[in-house]
Each structure stands twice: as structure tokens, then as C-alpha cells.
Amino acid sequence: MCSSAQALPGGAFDLEAAFANAYAVVPFLAWLPNLVVVEWLIRRRGLPAFRLVQTGEADSPLRG
């Protein structure tokens, strides 16, 4: 088996470099559909979302 395959006429294709590039990117991209589906489910079902709440000094329970 040869280490390089021909992808386009007249051009060499480095299979090992393509595999290394894909191996680095695919695990990250595999999370994107899952995150989109979960976000859609949260918004569709009306589940509580994470929100940052700012409290003033008067609202602080530690201050007496």
C-alpha cells in the first residue's frame, strides 16, 4: 500500500497529513450537533436557563 494517494489529476494527496488534521478537528465538531439539540430542547420545553443575576449592596443578606 502506498503512503500517498492521488486525489486530483496531477496532484499528490498526503493521506497521513489529512488524517492528522481531521483527527484534531472531528472530536471538537462532534460536540456541536449535541449542543444544538440540547439547546433546542431547553428552549422548547421552557426549562430554566442559566442567567447571571446582579445583586446590589442593599440586597446582600450579609449586610445588616
LUMSE-100050 format. One record per residue (C-alpha): z, y, x; residue number from 1. Coordinates in pm, 1 decimal, padded with zeros to 6 digits. Layout:
Z, Y, X, NUM $
...
This chain:
00000.0, 00000.0, 00000.0, 1 $
-00094.7, 00336.8, 00138.1, 2 $
00161.1, 00615.7, 00164.0, 3 $
-00066.1, 00877.4, 00010.7, 4 $
-00278.6, 00854.7, -00299.5, 5 $
-00574.6, 01068.5, -00385.1, 6 $
-00506.7, 01286.1, -00690.3, 7 $
-00810.0, 01513.7, -00682.2, 8 $
-01150.7, 01455.2, -00526.8, 9 $
-01139.4, 01576.6, -00170.1, 10 $
-00765.0, 01640.2, -00164.9, 11 $
-00479.2, 01424.4, -00044.8, 12 $
-00167.2, 01385.2, -00256.1, 13 $
00165.8, 01328.0, -00082.7, 14 $
00343.4, 01085.5, -00311.9, 15 $
00674.9, 01097.9, -00126.4, 16 $
00693.4, 01478.9, -00143.6, 17 $
00605.6, 01477.0, -00513.6, 18 $
00872.6, 01214.8, -00580.7, 19 $
01133.8, 01413.3, -00387.4, 20 $
01050.9, 01729.9, -00582.7, 21 $
01061.2, 01550.9, -00916.6, 22 $
01382.2, 01368.8, -00822.8, 23 $
01552.0, 01705.5, -00768.4, 24 $
01427.5, 01868.4, -01090.9, 25 $
01429.3, 01589.1, -01351.5, 26 $
01810.1, 01542.0, -01374.7, 27 $
01852.8, 01912.5, -01447.7, 28 $
01572.3, 01917.2, -01704.6, 29 $
01712.4, 01609.6, -01878.7, 30 $
02010.0, 01816.2, -01998.2, 31 $
01800.8, 02082.1, -02170.3, 32 $
01696.8, 01881.5, -02479.8, 33 $
02055.7, 01762.6, -02525.9, 34 $
02190.3, 02117.1, -02508.3, 35 $
01929.5, 02242.8, -02754.9, 36 $
02011.6, 01967.6, -03004.7, 37 $
02387.8, 02023.5, -02979.0, 38 $
02348.1, 02399.2, -03017.9, 39 $
02130.4, 02341.6, -03323.3, 40 $
02390.5, 02106.2, -03474.7, 41 $
02672.1, 02353.0, -03415.5, 42 $
02482.4, 02636.1, -03578.4, 43 $
02355.1, 02422.1, -03867.6, 44 $
02693.0, 02277.1, -03959.8, 45 $
02877.3, 02604.7, -03925.2, 46 $
03119.6, 02466.6, -03669.1, 47 $
03329.3, 02724.1, -03489.0, 48 $
03163.4, 02869.2, -03184.2, 49 $
03336.0, 02984.0, -02868.3, 50 $
03398.7, 03356.9, -02886.4, 51 $
03579.1, 03582.4, -02645.4, 52 $
03837.9, 03791.5, -02826.3, 53 $
03962.2, 04112.2, -02672.5, 54 $
04322.8, 04195.3, -02740.9, 55 $
04471.0, 04538.6, -02695.8, 56 $
04808.3, 04617.4, -02545.2, 57 $
04965.4, 04657.9, -02890.5, 58 $
04855.1, 04307.5, -02987.5, 59 $
05028.1, 04143.7, -02693.9, 60 $
05315.3, 03915.6, -02804.6, 61 $
05488.2, 03954.4, -02466.7, 62 $
05539.0, 04324.2, -02502.4, 63 $
05843.5, 04420.4, -02701.9, 64 $
